[in-house]
Amino acid sequence: VFRQVGEELIEEVCFLKDRKQRRVDQSTRESTKRKPFRDELEQCLAREAEHALVRTELSQARDELVDEIDSIKAQKDYENGQLARHVQKLKEQLKQQSEGATTEVAAACAEIAGAR
């Protein structure tokens, strides 16, 4: 009886070992089939991470350029304002000089007319 039970146990153990080995083999085959896809997925994820980094760097560079352009525009606006004030002063000086010259010419004409 013990011998028969022992043989049945040995058969059962061998059956379970075979079944386990078949599962391991099946799992290995499936893993081997999935490996190229897993590798491709990892490469895609790495490229996506690299693209995200590049997008971030480009965004930062764009922001810096916008800030620099705004600074240049502000400087030009300031310079244009300074120039406009200077031009206005020159116009006023020219007007005053012109009025002074007109007064001098009128006085000279009056003097000439009075001398005749």
N, CA, C and O of each residue as an XYZ file, in Angstrom:
464
protein
N       0.842     -1.194      0.000
C       0.000      0.000      0.000
C       0.876      1.242      0.000
O       0.645      2.168     -0.777
N       1.899      1.265      0.884
C       2.779      2.439      0.940
C       3.529      2.619     -0.376
O       3.769      3.732     -0.846
N       3.894      1.454     -0.953
C       4.619      1.518     -2.207
C       3.728      2.125     -3.278
O       4.184      2.972     -4.047
N       2.504      1.724     -3.345
C       1.564      2.246     -4.346
C       1.333      3.740     -4.102
O       1.339      4.525     -5.050
N       1.134      4.132     -2.872
C       0.940      5.554     -2.548
C       2.203      6.321     -2.914
O       2.115      7.420     -3.462
N       3.357      5.775     -2.626
C       4.629      6.417     -2.960
C       4.768      6.603     -4.460
O       5.192      7.661     -4.925
N       4.408      5.566     -5.220
C       4.489      5.667     -6.675
C       3.512      6.708     -7.203
O       3.836      7.468     -8.115
N       2.330      6.736     -6.631
C       1.337      7.738     -7.062
C       1.827      9.148     -6.726
O       1.646     10.081     -7.509
N       2.435      9.288     -5.576
C       2.981     10.596     -5.203
C       4.110     11.006     -6.152
O       4.203     12.164     -6.559
N       4.961     10.043     -6.497
C       6.051     10.329     -7.438
C       5.474     10.728     -8.786
O       5.937     11.689     -9.401
N       4.469     10.000     -9.248
C       3.826     10.351    -10.526
C       3.212     11.751    -10.449
O       3.353     12.552    -11.373
N       2.533     12.031     -9.341
C       1.898     13.345     -9.166
C       2.955     14.449     -9.145
O       2.769     15.498     -9.763
N       4.049     14.220     -8.446
C       5.132     15.210     -8.388
C       5.725     15.412     -9.774
O       5.965     16.547    -10.187
N       5.964     14.319    -10.496
C       6.510     14.426    -11.864
C       5.527     15.183    -12.764
O       5.934     16.023    -13.566
N       4.247     14.884    -12.626
C       3.228     15.569    -13.416
C       3.246     17.067    -13.100
O       3.222     17.896    -14.010
N       3.287     17.407    -11.829
C       3.306     18.818    -11.423
C       4.579     19.515    -11.895
O       4.524     20.667    -12.326
N       5.728     18.832    -11.820
C       6.988     19.408    -12.310
C       6.902     19.666    -13.808
O       7.309     20.725    -14.285
N       6.364     18.684    -14.558
C       6.213     18.850    -16.002
C       5.287     20.028    -16.316
O       5.577     20.848    -17.187
N       4.176     20.095    -15.596
C       3.220     21.183    -15.823
C       3.868     22.533    -15.501
O       3.693     23.502    -16.239
N       4.601     22.588    -14.419
C       5.297     23.825    -14.050
C       6.308     24.197    -15.124
O       6.398     25.365    -15.504
N       7.075     23.224    -15.624
C       8.065     23.494    -16.659
C       7.403     23.991    -17.935
O       7.919     24.895    -18.592
N       6.250     23.397    -18.294
C       5.515     23.849    -19.486
C       5.072     25.304    -19.312
O       5.159     26.102    -20.244
N       4.602     25.635    -18.121
C       4.196     27.028    -17.854
C       5.381     27.985    -17.949
O       5.270     29.072    -18.516
N       6.500     27.573    -17.395
C       7.712     28.397    -17.473
C       8.116     28.569    -18.929
O       8.439     29.675    -19.361
N       8.098     27.462    -19.696
C       8.453     27.538    -21.116
C       7.496     28.454    -21.868
O       7.926     29.270    -22.684
N       6.184     28.320    -21.592
C       5.178     29.157    -22.241
C       5.404     30.629    -21.880
O       5.354     31.501    -22.747
N       5.648     30.891    -20.622
C       5.901     32.260    -20.163
C       7.147     32.838    -20.829
O       7.166     34.003    -21.224
N       8.180     32.019    -20.948
C       9.423     32.459    -21.600
C       9.168     32.780    -23.069
O       9.653     33.788    -23.584
N       8.396     31.907    -23.747
C       8.083     32.177    -25.168
C       7.291     33.480    -25.309
O       7.572     34.285    -26.197
N       6.313     33.684    -24.444
C       5.506     34.898    -24.519
C       6.351     36.138    -24.213
O       6.218     37.177    -24.859
N       7.212     35.998    -23.219
C       8.093     37.110    -22.866
C       9.016     37.440    -24.026
O       9.264     38.612    -24.310
N       9.525     36.420    -24.696
C      10.406     36.615    -25.841
C       9.651     37.317    -26.975
O      10.209     38.166    -27.669
N       8.385     36.954    -27.152
C       7.569     37.591    -28.189
C       7.327     39.060    -27.845
O       7.313     39.914    -28.731
N       7.135     39.355    -26.545
C       6.821     40.726    -26.135
C       8.052     41.627    -26.051
O       7.920     42.850    -26.078
N       9.228     41.048    -25.952
C      10.446     41.839    -25.753
C      10.642     42.910    -26.826
O      10.905     44.060    -26.474
N      10.526     42.586    -28.135
C      10.703     43.655    -29.135
C       9.712     44.804    -28.927
O      10.065     45.970    -29.100
N       8.477     44.472    -28.557
C       7.484     45.521    -28.330
C       7.841     46.343    -27.103
O       7.678     47.563    -27.091
N       8.330     45.665    -26.071
C       8.731     46.363    -24.850
C       9.913     47.286    -25.152
O       9.953     48.425    -24.685
N      10.876     46.789    -25.934
C      12.029     47.610    -26.305
C      11.587     48.826    -27.109
O      12.051     49.942    -26.876
N      10.687     48.598    -28.056
C      10.189     49.706    -28.876
C       9.442     50.721    -28.017
O       9.589     51.928    -28.203
N       8.650     50.232    -27.090
C       7.920     51.122    -26.185
C       8.894     51.947    -25.345
O       8.700     53.151    -25.175
N       9.935     51.310    -24.823
C      10.932     52.034    -24.035
C      11.618     53.105    -24.872
O      11.877     54.207    -24.386
N      11.916     52.784    -26.135
C      12.535     53.763    -27.025
C      11.592     54.930    -27.291
O      12.008     56.089    -27.305
N      10.318     54.612    -27.502
C       9.326     55.667    -27.736
C       9.199     56.576    -26.514
O       9.128     57.799    -26.636
N       9.173     55.961    -25.347
C       9.074     56.753    -24.120
C      10.309     57.627    -23.925
O      10.202     58.769    -23.479
N      11.465     57.097    -24.254
C      12.701     57.877    -24.140
C      12.681     59.055    -25.118
O      13.076     60.167    -24.769
N      12.213     58.795    -26.359
C      12.125     59.883    -27.344
C      11.120     60.937    -26.886
O      11.364     62.134    -27.032
N      10.002     60.497    -26.339
C       8.984     61.434    -25.862
C       9.544     62.297    -24.726
O       9.284     63.499    -24.671
N      10.301     61.689    -23.834
C      10.916     62.450    -22.734
C      11.907     63.474    -23.296
O      11.978     64.607    -22.821
N      12.662     63.063    -24.303
C      13.624     63.980    -24.933
C      12.883     65.127    -25.623
O      13.297     66.283    -25.526
N      11.796     64.810    -26.317
C      11.010     65.849    -26.989
C      10.410     66.819    -25.977
O      10.368     68.026    -26.214
N       9.952     66.291    -24.863
C       9.389     67.162    -23.817
C      10.459     68.118    -23.299
O      10.179     69.292    -23.056
N      11.672     67.623    -23.132
C      12.772     68.468    -22.673
C      13.073     69.553    -23.706
O      13.280     70.715    -23.355
N      13.096     69.167    -24.973
C      13.358     70.141    -26.042
C      12.251     71.189    -26.078
O      12.525     72.379    -26.235
N      10.990     70.744    -25.933
C       9.880     71.709    -25.923
C      10.027     72.687    -24.764
O       9.773     73.881    -24.922
N      10.430     72.194    -23.618
C      10.626     73.069    -22.462
C      11.740     74.075    -22.731
O      11.601     75.262    -22.437
N      12.843     73.591    -23.291
C      13.957     74.487    -23.601
C      13.554     75.534    -24.629
O      13.926     76.701    -24.506
N      12.792     75.123    -25.648
C      12.334     76.073    -26.670
C      11.395     77.113    -26.064
O      11.466     78.294    -26.401
N      10.531     76.674    -25.185
C       9.600     77.590    -24.527
C      10.363     78.620    -23.703
O      10.036     79.807    -23.725
N      11.378     78.164    -22.979
C      12.187     79.086    -22.177
C      12.931     80.069    -23.072
O      13.006     81.259    -22.765
N      13.480     79.574    -24.176
C      14.200     80.447    -25.107
C      13.249     81.481    -25.710
O      13.601     82.652    -25.853
N      12.023     81.031    -26.065
C      11.036     81.962    -26.608
C      10.694     83.034    -25.580
O      10.621     84.215    -25.919
N      10.484     82.636    -24.336
C      10.171     83.601    -23.282
C      11.299     84.612    -23.105
O      11.052     85.805    -22.926
N      12.539     84.126    -23.156
C      13.683     85.037    -23.038
C      13.723     86.018    -24.198
O      14.006     87.200    -24.000
N      13.438     85.536    -25.420
C      13.428     86.421    -26.584
C      12.314     87.464    -26.479
O      12.516     88.632    -26.814
N      11.148     87.041    -26.017
C      10.037     87.982    -25.850
C      10.421     89.057    -24.839
O      10.156     90.239    -25.055
N      11.046     88.649    -23.736
C      11.488     89.617    -22.727
C      12.513     90.582    -23.309
O      12.462     91.784    -23.051
N      13.445     90.046    -24.100
C      14.466     90.900    -24.705
C      13.844     91.876    -25.699
O      14.219     93.048    -25.743
N      12.893     91.390    -26.496
C      12.204     92.270    -27.459
C      11.441     93.357    -26.720
O      11.478     94.521    -27.119
N      10.748     92.988    -25.642
C      10.019     93.984    -24.857
C      10.964     95.030    -24.280
O      10.636     96.216    -24.242
N      12.126     94.593    -23.834
C      13.119     95.515    -23.285
C      13.616     96.475    -24.369
O      13.753     97.675    -24.134
N      13.880     95.934    -25.546
C      14.339     96.770    -26.666
C      13.254     97.781    -27.049
O      13.545     98.951    -27.299
N      11.998     97.314    -27.094
C      10.897     98.230    -27.432
C      10.783     99.341    -26.398
O      10.594    100.503    -26.757
N      10.897     98.999    -25.124
C      10.818    100.007    -24.062
C      11.953    101.018    -24.211
O      11.739    102.221    -24.057
N      13.160    100.531    -24.510
C      14.305    101.426    -24.695
C      14.074    102.349    -25.891
O      14.349    103.546    -25.818
N      13.567    101.787    -26.992
C      13.303    102.606    -28.184
C      12.211    103.636    -27.906
O      12.311    104.782    -28.343
N      11.154    103.222    -27.169
C      10.103    104.175    -26.818
C      10.673    105.329    -25.993
O      10.334    106.491    -26.214
N      11.538    104.993    -25.046
C      12.170    106.026    -24.219
C      13.004    106.964    -25.088
O      12.911    108.186    -24.971
N      13.830    106.366    -25.972
C      14.679    107.173    -26.852
C      13.838    108.034    -27.790
O      14.173    109.193    -28.036
N      12.751    107.475    -28.315
C      11.873    108.247    -29.201
C      11.234    109.411    -28.446
O      11.078    110.502    -28.994
N      10.864    109.174    -27.189
C      10.304    110.248    -26.365
C      11.322    111.352    -26.136
O      11.004    112.538    -26.224
N      12.561    110.942    -25.839
C      13.636    111.925    -25.638
C      13.849    112.736    -26.925
O      13.985    113.959    -26.893
N      13.872    112.024    -28.047
C      14.078    112.677    -29.338
C      12.925    113.630    -29.655
O      13.156    114.738    -30.139
N      11.708    113.218    -29.391
C      10.536    114.076    -29.653
C      10.610    115.339    -28.799
O      10.298    116.425    -29.288
N      11.017    115.221    -27.532
C      11.151    116.406    -26.673
C      12.240    117.336    -27.204
O      12.079    118.556    -27.196
N      13.340    116.758    -27.662
C      14.433    117.561    -28.206
C      13.982    118.290    -29.474
O      14.274    119.474    -29.646
N      13.279    117.592    -30.353
C      12.771    118.210    -31.583
C      11.810    119.354    -31.234
O      11.845    120.412    -31.862
N      10.957    119.135    -30.232
C      10.010    120.178    -29.817
C      10.759    121.414    -29.310
O      10.375    122.542    -29.618
N      11.829    121.201    -28.532
C      12.628    122.335    -28.041
C      13.254    123.094    -29.206
O      13.265    124.325    -29.225
N      13.778    122.340    -30.183
C      14.391    122.986    -31.350
C      13.355    123.798    -32.130
O      13.649    124.894    -32.607
N      12.150    123.257    -32.256
C      11.083    123.986    -32.959
C      10.760    125.291    -32.234
O      10.592    126.341    -32.853
N      10.679    125.199    -30.909
C      10.383    126.404    -30.122
C      11.499    127.430    -30.262
O      11.232    128.624    -30.402
N      12.754    126.968    -30.223
C      13.879    127.892    -30.392
C      13.836    128.545    -31.768
O      14.063    129.746    -31.907
N      13.540    127.728    -32.788
C      13.473    128.249    -34.152
C      12.349    129.277    -34.281
O      12.507    130.305    -34.939
N      11.215    128.986    -33.646
C      10.085    129.926    -33.687
C      10.459    131.238    -33.006
O      10.157    132.322    -33.504
N      11.124    131.116    -31.857
C      11.529    132.337    -31.144
C      12.541    133.125    -31.965
O      12.452    134.349    -32.058
N      13.497    132.427    -32.556
C      14.498    133.111    -33.384
C      13.836    133.753    -34.597
O      14.194    134.859    -35.001
N      12.869    133.047    -35.171
C      12.166    133.576    -36.342
C      11.386    134.831    -35.975
O      11.404    135.818    -36.709
N      10.688    134.786    -34.812
C       9.940    135.969    -34.360
C      10.884    137.122    -34.070
O      10.579    138.276    -34.371
N      12.051    136.801    -33.473
C      13.053    137.844    -33.177
C      13.580    138.452    -34.463
O      13.753    139.668    -34.550
N      13.839    137.615    -35.466
C      14.353    138.105    -36.740
C      13.301    138.962    -37.439
O      13.632    139.983    -38.041
N      12.049    138.554    -37.361
C      10.968    139.333    -37.987
C      10.883    140.708    -37.334
O      10.700    141.717    -38.015
N      11.013    140.740    -36.035
C      10.960    142.022    -35.308
C      12.141    142.898    -35.712
O      11.987    144.105    -35.893
N      13.320    142.292    -35.853
C      14.504    143.055    -36.252
C      14.351    143.597    -37.669
O      14.709    144.742    -37.946
N      13.815    142.765    -38.567
C      13.613    143.205    -39.960
C      12.604    144.346    -39.997
O      12.797    145.320    -40.724
N      11.528    144.234    -39.218
C      10.513    145.304    -39.197
C      11.106    146.586    -38.652
O      10.806    147.678    -39.136
N      11.957    146.446    -37.631
C      12.585    147.642    -37.066
C      13.536    148.266    -38.086
O      13.582    149.488    -38.227
N      14.287    147.435    -38.790
C      15.211    147.947    -39.807
C      14.446    148.642    -40.924
O      14.876    149.687    -41.412
N      13.320    148.073    -41.331
C      12.503    148.675    -42.384
C      11.957    150.019    -41.924
O      11.924    150.990    -42.680
N      11.538    150.049    -40.687
C      10.991    151.303    -40.143
C      12.085    152.354    -40.098
O      11.838    153.525    -40.384
N      13.282    151.945    -39.743
C      14.400    152.864    -39.663
C      14.738    153.408    -41.038
O      15.008    154.597    -41.209
N      14.717    152.500    -42.022
C      15.032    152.915    -43.401
C      13.944    153.861    -43.907
O      14.231    154.861    -44.564
N      12.712    153.534    -43.595
C      11.603    154.362    -44.051
C      11.670    155.734    -43.370
O      11.347    156.755    -43.978
N      12.087    155.742    -42.119
C      12.179    157.012    -41.399
C      13.351    157.844    -41.896
O      13.323    159.070    -41.785
N      14.372    157.209    -42.436
C      15.538    157.924    -42.916
C      15.251    158.577    -44.259
O      16.001    159.471    -44.651
N      14.257    158.202    -44.953
C      13.986    158.765    -46.276
C      13.269    160.023    -46.157
O      12.951    160.650    -47.167
